[in-house]
Amino acid sequence: MGNLEKLVVHGTASLLFSHGCMGLPGEELPYPVIISPESPNEGDVLLCYVEEHRKETFDFYWLVNGDFVNISYHGQESKLSPAYTASGDFVECEAWTPLSLNRPNYQMGINGIYISEEPE
C-alpha cells in the first residue's frame, strides 16, 4: 500500500494491522509507545517515542479525535505542535516500522491521551 492509500484508508488499515497481521484482538502490540507529557494541557507540545527503542527509527502517525493531522517518517521521536490540539481532544500516536520498498511496514505500538484545559 502506498503512502497516499495509507492516508486515505489508514483508519481501516490500522485495524487490519493491529487485529489481523499483528495478532488477535486483545493482544498487546510489540512496543510501548510513550506520549509526553502524560497529562498534557492545551498549548503543550507533545512528544511521541517508542520506549526502550529510542535509537531505532519509526514512522509516527498522529491522530486527533480520529483524524490524521501529522506524519513523521524515519525518526526516533516525533513532536506534535499544540496548533493541532484543543482542550478535550483525544490525541493518538502510532509507531510503525519505516516504509520501505523491500518490505511491508507493521504497526509496533499505539498510545492515546486527552488534552486538559490550561491550568489557571
Secondary structure, DSSP 8 states (H G I E B T S, - for coil): --HHHHHHHHHHHHHHIIIIIS-STT---SS-EEEESSS-BTT--EEEEETT-TTS-EEEEEEETTEEEEEEEEESEEEE-GGG--TT-EEEEEEE----SSS---EEEEEEEE-B----
